[in-house]
């Protein structure tokens, strides 16, 4: 399946594009919409080199207009199952909808990012030259005091499940100056520290720290259920379009037969007029009826073309172009025999378990509860305990000569290289620590209280929608079951009506042959036969559509066609998400 929009090459020969007419497209365990390979490609991160190579340009894909094929391929003759399977695999609209759960799933990844450790490094250097207004500033040059420094620092920041934020730092500073009062020049001062800030009210606890993750998981699960519902609705639409083509084809056959019968009546009447059995007006009457029936044939043929184009657009069978699918012709006959149906209570119970809309609505209520808990926590004041502990080191090069004012040699107690400064740092003799409590109490707290109230209101809205959804599903099941039962009775009634109308027409033709019936009577009975045939055909098609709608109302339509839609995968936390 091509994910991009590509410019089309010139159409190739139809023989190269045409698959075998009887090739079975249906498969057990069909996955609707985008395949797993397509989804993996969409969420694959580019390499560092690929990102660097496009750092200075941001290309956009050109949407090329396709070439219209001059000679369409021969229609593919498919069964209903093959049509459903093909449409699920190739229809672009369903493909777009199948990517929505994948889109929502990325919110889980974003929510887990709060536990990602952040490694930082910073190196810098600088020089400061400032006027020296006094000899007490210690500048060797009495006019300018010069300082050089080089820093190289490292840090690691991490949030843990309790909501605490931990930061470890290692800083290194090399300082060089012409200030004569410094015993060590240059001076090396490494420092290692670790700090922690733990919330006790707002943003506290194992439950709260994973709330956003569970919200994203719930949204993903709801998106999966919504897609299941959309896929079932789409299958219902395809089934209706398939039987609509069958209906239009059989209706056209009936109307064409009625038109040919009218033409035969015109020929018979002309013969009878020539022998003096009928008046000339009988020919005009039959010709007018034939012209009217010809109009019905023209309209029916156009409606059949509309139905075929609609089915072609839904199935989207690959043809000469990804923009122009191949025509499809149905080969399956509709079911005429009534099927055994469950009781209404049993059907509603099945729907309660299998309808994805109910599950999606239930998940929406769960998401509302989680959002209430999230916003409720934000109403609390902030109370954090924090602490910091660190180790310090020092080393450097002792200045030659004697110190100003004292005339004594410079202190060499901390003389040494950078490794000496590290030894002093890890000795534990030089340290620092801080501990404290931080509290923030917003006056009024309008934003947090507003968010909490809105979350509670939305939760109540979702609860009401959940109750309404259950009622709507029960209504849908009862109505669709009633439609199936009604259509079964309609098929029997229209079959009997058609048989009786055909018998009446045969009797009327016998009376017409002996002059006991007029042309008007004959044409009327012919129309009655055509109307009864059309009514019987429509009742059969309606019965097949009602069966599909009933299975849709129970939530069993996907299983009937072996359609598998994977649920949300378990959240894969990295090892550092402790």
KERO-27458 format. One record per residue (C-alpha): x, y, z; chain. Coordinates in steps of 0.5 Angstrom, whole numbers, plus 500, padded with zeros to 3 digits. Layout:
BEGIN
ATOM  X  Y  Z  A;
...
***
This chain:
BEGIN
ATOM  500  500  500  A;
ATOM  503  507  498  A;
ATOM  503  512  504  A;
ATOM  505  518  499  A;
ATOM  502  521  494  A;
ATOM  506  520  487  A;
ATOM  506  522  480  A;
ATOM  503  517  476  A;
ATOM  506  514  470  A;
ATOM  503  512  463  A;
ATOM  498  507  464  A;
ATOM  500  500  462  A;
ATOM  497  495  458  A;
ATOM  490  492  461  A;
ATOM  493  485  461  A;
ATOM  499  487  465  A;
ATOM  494  490  470  A;
ATOM  488  485  470  A;
ATOM  489  479  476  A;
ATOM  485  473  475  A;
ATOM  478  474  475  A;
ATOM  477  468  480  A;
ATOM  482  470  485  A;
ATOM  480  470  492  A;
ATOM  481  476  496  A;
ATOM  478  474  503  A;
ATOM  483  472  508  A;
ATOM  482  469  515  A;
ATOM  484  474  520  A;
ATOM  484  480  516  A;
ATOM  487  487  519  A;
ATOM  483  493  517  A;
ATOM  486  499  514  A;
ATOM  494  500  515  A;
ATOM  498  494  516  A;
ATOM  503  494  522  A;
ATOM  509  495  517  A;
ATOM  506  501  515  A;
ATOM  505  504  522  A;
ATOM  512  502  524  A;
ATOM  514  506  518  A;
ATOM  510  512  520  A;
ATOM  513  512  527  A;
ATOM  520  510  526  A;
ATOM  525  516  528  A;
ATOM  530  518  523  A;
ATOM  537  517  524  A;
ATOM  541  523  526  A;
ATOM  545  524  520  A;
ATOM  538  524  516  A;
ATOM  536  530  520  A;
ATOM  543  533  520  A;
ATOM  542  533  512  A;
ATOM  536  536  512  A;
ATOM  537  541  517  A;
ATOM  537  547  512  A;
ATOM  531  545  508  A;
ATOM  524  543  510  A;
ATOM  522  540  503  A;
ATOM  514  539  502  A;
ATOM  511  533  498  A;
ATOM  508  536  492  A;
ATOM  501  533  490  A;
ATOM  501  531  483  A;
ATOM  495  531  479  A;
ATOM  494  524  476  A;
ATOM  493  522  469  A;
ATOM  486  519  467  A;
ATOM  486  512  464  A;
ATOM  484  512  457  A;
ATOM  482  505  457  A;
ATOM  479  502  464  A;
ATOM  480  495  466  A;
ATOM  475  490  465  A;
ATOM  471  490  472  A;
ATOM  473  484  477  A;
ATOM  467  479  479  A;
ATOM  467  479  486  A;
ATOM  463  475  492  A;
ATOM  461  480  497  A;
ATOM  466  477  502  A;
ATOM  471  479  497  A;
ATOM  469  486  496  A;
ATOM  469  487  504  A;
ATOM  476  484  504  A;
ATOM  478  488  499  A;
ATOM  475  495  501  A;
ATOM  478  494  508  A;
ATOM  485  493  505  A;
ATOM  485  499  500  A;
ATOM  479  504  502  A;
ATOM  483  511  503  A;
ATOM  478  513  508  A;
ATOM  478  507  512  A;
ATOM  486  508  512  A;
ATOM  486  515  514  A;
ATOM  481  512  520  A;
ATOM  485  506  522  A;
ATOM  491  511  523  A;
ATOM  487  515  529  A;
ATOM  489  510  534  A;
ATOM  496  510  532  A;
ATOM  496  518  533  A;
ATOM  493  517  540  A;
ATOM  498  512  542  A;
ATOM  503  517  541  A;
ATOM  500  521  547  A;
ATOM  502  515  551  A;
ATOM  510  516  549  A;
ATOM  509  523  551  A;
ATOM  506  522  558  A;
ATOM  512  517  559  A;
ATOM  517  523  557  A;
ATOM  516  526  564  A;
ATOM  520  520  567  A;
ATOM  526  521  562  A;
ATOM  533  522  565  A;
ATOM  536  529  562  A;
ATOM  543  529  561  A;
ATOM  546  536  560  A;
ATOM  553  538  559  A;
ATOM  556  545  559  A;
ATOM  563  548  557  A;
ATOM  565  555  556  A;
ATOM  571  560  557  A;
ATOM  571  567  558  A;
ATOM  576  573  560  A;
ATOM  574  579  564  A;
ATOM  579  585  564  A;
ATOM  576  591  568  A;
ATOM  580  598  570  A;
ATOM  583  597  577  A;
ATOM  582  604  581  A;
ATOM  586  601  587  A;
ATOM  592  598  589  A;
ATOM  588  594  594  A;
ATOM  585  590  588  A;
ATOM  591  586  587  A;
ATOM  592  587  580  A;
ATOM  599  586  577  A;
ATOM  598  592  572  A;
ATOM  596  598  576  A;
ATOM  591  600  571  A;
ATOM  587  593  569  A;
ATOM  585  587  573  A;
ATOM  585  581  568  A;
ATOM  581  574  570  A;
ATOM  580  568  566  A;
ATOM  576  562  567  A;
ATOM  574  556  564  A;
ATOM  568  551  566  A;
ATOM  566  544  564  A;
ATOM  560  542  568  A;
ATOM  555  536  567  A;
ATOM  548  534  570  A;
ATOM  543  529  570  A;
ATOM  536  531  572  A;
ATOM  530  525  573  A;
ATOM  523  525  576  A;
ATOM  521  519  580  A;
ATOM  514  516  581  A;
ATOM  513  519  587  A;
ATOM  513  526  584  A;
ATOM  520  528  586  A;
ATOM  525  531  582  A;
ATOM  533  529  583  A;
ATOM  538  533  580  A;
ATOM  546  531  580  A;
ATOM  551  536  578  A;
ATOM  558  536  577  A;
ATOM  562  542  576  A;
ATOM  569  544  574  A;
ATOM  572  551  574  A;
ATOM  579  553  572  A;
ATOM  580  560  574  A;
ATOM  586  565  573  A;
ATOM  587  572  575  A;
ATOM  593  577  575  A;
ATOM  590  579  582  A;
ATOM  596  578  587  A;
ATOM  592  576  593  A;
ATOM  591  570  590  A;
ATOM  595  564  593  A;
ATOM  593  559  588  A;
ATOM  593  561  580  A;
ATOM  590  558  576  A;
ATOM  585  555  581  A;
ATOM  581  549  580  A;
ATOM  575  548  584  A;
ATOM  571  541  582  A;
ATOM  564  540  586  A;
ATOM  559  535  586  A;
ATOM  552  535  589  A;
ATOM  546  532  589  A;
ATOM  539  535  590  A;
ATOM  532  533  591  A;
ATOM  525  536  591  A;
ATOM  519  532  593  A;
ATOM  512  535  593  A;
ATOM  508  533  599  A;
ATOM  501  536  597  A;
ATOM  500  538  589  A;
ATOM  503  533  584  A;
ATOM  505  528  590  A;
ATOM  504  520  589  A;
ATOM  505  514  585  A;
ATOM  498  515  583  A;
ATOM  498  522  581  A;
ATOM  505  521  577  A;
ATOM  502  516  572  A;
ATOM  495  520  571  A;
ATOM  497  523  565  A;
ATOM  500  516  562  A;
ATOM  493  513  564  A;
ATOM  489  518  561  A;
ATOM  493  517  554  A;
ATOM  492  510  555  A;
ATOM  485  511  556  A;
ATOM  484  516  550  A;
ATOM  488  510  546  A;
ATOM  483  505  548  A;
ATOM  477  509  546  A;
ATOM  480  511  539  A;
ATOM  481  503  538  A;
ATOM  474  502  540  A;
ATOM  471  508  535  A;
ATOM  475  505  530  A;
ATOM  472  498  531  A;
ATOM  465  502  530  A;
ATOM  467  506  524  A;
ATOM  470  499  521  A;
ATOM  463  496  522  A;
ATOM  459  502  519  A;
ATOM  464  502  513  A;
ATOM  462  494  512  A;
ATOM  455  496  513  A;
ATOM  456  501  508  A;
ATOM  460  496  503  A;
ATOM  454  491  504  A;
ATOM  449  496  502  A;
ATOM  452  498  496  A;
ATOM  454  491  494  A;
ATOM  446  489  494  A;
ATOM  444  496  491  A;
ATOM  448  494  485  A;
ATOM  444  487  485  A;
ATOM  438  491  486  A;
ATOM  439  495  480  A;
ATOM  441  490  476  A;
ATOM  435  485  477  A;
ATOM  430  491  477  A;
ATOM  433  493  470  A;
ATOM  432  486  468  A;
ATOM  425  486  470  A;
ATOM  424  493  467  A;
ATOM  427  491  460  A;
ATOM  423  485  460  A;
ATOM  417  489  461  A;
ATOM  419  494  455  A;
ATOM  420  488  451  A;
ATOM  413  485  453  A;
ATOM  410  492  451  A;
ATOM  414  492  444  A;
ATOM  411  485  443  A;
ATOM  404  488  445  A;
ATOM  405  493  440  A;
ATOM  407  488  434  A;
ATOM  401  484  436  A;
ATOM  396  490  436  A;
ATOM  398  492  429  A;
ATOM  397  485  426  A;
ATOM  390  485  430  A;
ATOM  389  492  427  A;
ATOM  391  489  420  A;
ATOM  386  484  420  A;
ATOM  380  488  423  A;
ATOM  380  485  430  A;
ATOM  382  491  434  A;
ATOM  381  499  432  A;
ATOM  387  503  430  A;
ATOM  387  506  437  A;
ATOM  389  500  440  A;
ATOM  396  501  437  A;
ATOM  397  508  439  A;
ATOM  395  506  446  A;
ATOM  400  500  446  A;
ATOM  406  504  443  A;
ATOM  405  510  448  A;
ATOM  406  505  454  A;
ATOM  412  502  450  A;
ATOM  415  509  450  A;
ATOM  413  510  458  A;
ATOM  417  503  459  A;
ATOM  423  505  455  A;
ATOM  423  511  459  A;
ATOM  423  507  465  A;
ATOM  429  502  462  A;
ATOM  433  509  461  A;
ATOM  432  511  468  A;
ATOM  434  504  471  A;
ATOM  440  504  467  A;
ATOM  443  510  469  A;
ATOM  441  508  476  A;
ATOM  445  502  475  A;
ATOM  451  506  473  A;
ATOM  451  510  479  A;
ATOM  450  504  484  A;
ATOM  456  501  480  A;
ATOM  461  507  481  A;
ATOM  459  508  488  A;
ATOM  461  501  489  A;
ATOM  467  502  485  A;
ATOM  469  508  490  A;
ATOM  468  504  496  A;
ATOM  472  498  494  A;
ATOM  477  501  491  A;
ATOM  480  495  488  A;
ATOM  487  497  485  A;
ATOM  487  498  478  A;
ATOM  491  502  473  A;
ATOM  492  508  478  A;
ATOM  492  509  486  A;
ATOM  487  514  484  A;
ATOM  482  511  480  A;
ATOM  480  504  482  A;
ATOM  478  498  478  A;
ATOM  470  497  477  A;
ATOM  467  491  481  A;
ATOM  461  487  479  A;
ATOM  457  483  484  A;
ATOM  457  475  482  A;
ATOM  453  473  489  A;
ATOM  446  472  489  A;
ATOM  442  475  496  A;
ATOM  440  470  501  A;
ATOM  432  468  500  A;
ATOM  431  463  506  A;
ATOM  430  466  513  A;
ATOM  435  465  518  A;
ATOM  434  463  525  A;
ATOM  435  469  530  A;
ATOM  436  470  537  A;
ATOM  431  473  542  A;
ATOM  431  480  543  A;
ATOM  433  480  550  A;
ATOM  439  475  548  A;
ATOM  441  480  542  A;
ATOM  441  486  547  A;
ATOM  446  482  551  A;
ATOM  450  480  546  A;
ATOM  450  488  544  A;
ATOM  452  490  551  A;
ATOM  458  485  550  A;
ATOM  460  487  543  A;
ATOM  458  494  541  A;
ATOM  465  498  541  A;
ATOM  461  504  542  A;
ATOM  459  502  549  A;
ATOM  466  500  550  A;
ATOM  468  507  547  A;
ATOM  463  511  552  A;
ATOM  465  507  558  A;
ATOM  472  509  557  A;
ATOM  470  516  556  A;
ATOM  467  516  563  A;
ATOM  474  513  566  A;
ATOM  478  518  562  A;
ATOM  473  523  565  A;
ATOM  474  520  572  A;
ATOM  482  521  571  A;
ATOM  481  528  569  A;
ATOM  477  530  575  A;
ATOM  483  526  580  A;
ATOM  488  530  576  A;
ATOM  485  537  576  A;
ATOM  483  536  584  A;
ATOM  490  535  585  A;
ATOM  492  541  582  A;
ATOM  487  545  587  A;
ATOM  492  543  593  A;
ATOM  497  548  595  A;
ATOM  504  547  594  A;
ATOM  508  544  599  A;
ATOM  515  541  598  A;
ATOM  521  539  602  A;
ATOM  528  539  599  A;
ATOM  535  538  600  A;
ATOM  542  539  597  A;
ATOM  548  536  599  A;
ATOM  555  537  596  A;
ATOM  562  536  596  A;
ATOM  568  541  594  A;
ATOM  575  540  592  A;
ATOM  581  545  591  A;
ATOM  587  545  588  A;
ATOM  592  550  584  A;
ATOM  599  552  582  A;
ATOM  602  556  588  A;
ATOM  604  563  586  A;
ATOM  612  564  586  A;
ATOM  615  570  591  A;
ATOM  612  573  597  A;
ATOM  605  575  598  A;
ATOM  603  583  598  A;
ATOM  603  586  605  A;
ATOM  605  580  609  A;
ATOM  612  579  605  A;
ATOM  611  571  607  A;
ATOM  611  566  601  A;
ATOM  604  564  598  A;
ATOM  600  558  602  A;
ATOM  602  552  599  A;
ATOM  597  548  603  A;
ATOM  592  546  597  A;
ATOM  597  546  591  A;
ATOM  597  541  586  A;
ATOM  594  538  580  A;
ATOM  587  537  578  A;
ATOM  587  530  580  A;
ATOM  589  533  587  A;
ATOM  583  537  587  A;
ATOM  578  531  586  A;
ATOM  582  527  592  A;
ATOM  580  533  596  A;
ATOM  573  533  594  A;
ATOM  572  525  595  A;
ATOM  575  526  602  A;
ATOM  569  528  605  A;
ATOM  572  534  609  A;
ATOM  569  539  605  A;
ATOM  562  539  604  A;
ATOM  556  543  604  A;
ATOM  548  541  605  A;
ATOM  542  545  605  A;
ATOM  535  543  607  A;
ATOM  528  546  607  A;
ATOM  521  547  606  A;
ATOM  517  551  600  A;
ATOM  510  552  601  A;
ATOM  506  556  595  A;
ATOM  498  558  597  A;
ATOM  495  561  591  A;
ATOM  490  567  593  A;
ATOM  483  565  590  A;
ATOM  486  559  586  A;
ATOM  481  561  580  A;
ATOM  485  557  575  A;
ATOM  485  550  579  A;
ATOM  478  551  581  A;
ATOM  475  552  575  A;
ATOM  479  546  572  A;
ATOM  477  542  577  A;
ATOM  469  544  576  A;
ATOM  470  543  569  A;
ATOM  472  536  569  A;
ATOM  467  534  574  A;
ATOM  462  537  569  A;
ATOM  465  534  563  A;
ATOM  465  527  567  A;
ATOM  457  528  568  A;
ATOM  456  529  561  A;
ATOM  460  523  559  A;
ATOM  456  519  564  A;
ATOM  449  521  561  A;
ATOM  452  520  554  A;
ATOM  454  513  557  A;
ATOM  447  511  559  A;
ATOM  444  514  553  A;
ATOM  449  510  549  A;
ATOM  446  504  552  A;
ATOM  439  506  551  A;
ATOM  441  507  543  A;
ATOM  444  501  542  A;
ATOM  438  497  545  A;
ATOM  434  501  541  A;
ATOM  438  499  535  A;
ATOM  438  492  536  A;
ATOM  430  492  537  A;
ATOM  429  496  531  A;
ATOM  434  492  526  A;
ATOM  431  485  529  A;
ATOM  424  488  528  A;
ATOM  426  490  521  A;
ATOM  429  483  519  A;
ATOM  423  479  522  A;
ATOM  418  484  518  A;
ATOM  423  483  511  A;
ATOM  422  476  512  A;
ATOM  414  477  512  A;
ATOM  415  482  506  A;
ATOM  419  476  502  A;
ATOM  413  471  503  A;
ATOM  408  476  501  A;
ATOM  411  479  495  A;
ATOM  413  472  493  A;
ATOM  405  470  493  A;
ATOM  403  477  490  A;
ATOM  408  476  484  A;
ATOM  406  469  483  A;
ATOM  398  471  483  A;
ATOM  400  477  478  A;
ATOM  403  472  473  A;
ATOM  397  468  474  A;
ATOM  392  474  473  A;
ATOM  397  476  467  A;
ATOM  396  469  464  A;
ATOM  389  469  465  A;
ATOM  388  476  462  A;
ATOM  392  474  456  A;
ATOM  387  468  454  A;
ATOM  381  473  455  A;
ATOM  385  478  450  A;
ATOM  386  473  445  A;
ATOM  379  471  445  A;
ATOM  377  479  445  A;
ATOM  374  479  452  A;
ATOM  379  484  455  A;
ATOM  382  490  452  A;
ATOM  389  493  451  A;
ATOM  388  497  457  A;
ATOM  387  491  461  A;
ATOM  392  487  458  A;
ATOM  397  493  459  A;
ATOM  395  494  466  A;
ATOM  396  487  468  A;
ATOM  403  487  465  A;
ATOM  405  493  469  A;
ATOM  402  489  475  A;
ATOM  407  483  474  A;
ATOM  413  488  473  A;
ATOM  411  492  480  A;
ATOM  410  485  484  A;
ATOM  417  483  481  A;
ATOM  420  489  483  A;
ATOM  417  489  490  A;
ATOM  419  482  491  A;
ATOM  426  484  489  A;
ATOM  427  490  493  A;
ATOM  424  485  499  A;
ATOM  430  480  498  A;
ATOM  435  486  498  A;
ATOM  432  489  504  A;
ATOM  432  483  508  A;
ATOM  440  482  506  A;
ATOM  441  489  508  A;
ATOM  437  488  515  A;
ATOM  441  482  516  A;
ATOM  447  486  516  A;
ATOM  444  492  520  A;
ATOM  442  487  525  A;
ATOM  449  484  526  A;
ATOM  452  491  526  A;
ATOM  447  492  532  A;
ATOM  449  486  536  A;
ATOM  457  488  534  A;
ATOM  458  481  531  A;
ATOM  459  484  524  A;
ATOM  467  484  524  A;
ATOM  467  477  527  A;
ATOM  463  475  521  A;
ATOM  468  477  516  A;
ATOM  474  475  520  A;
ATOM  476  482  521  A;
ATOM  481  483  527  A;
ATOM  483  490  530  A;
ATOM  488  490  535  A;
ATOM  487  493  542  A;
ATOM  492  498  545  A;
ATOM  499  494  547  A;
ATOM  501  495  554  A;
ATOM  505  501  555  A;
ATOM  513  499  555  A;
ATOM  516  503  560  A;
ATOM  524  504  559  A;
ATOM  528  501  565  A;
ATOM  529  508  568  A;
ATOM  522  510  569  A;
ATOM  522  508  576  A;
***
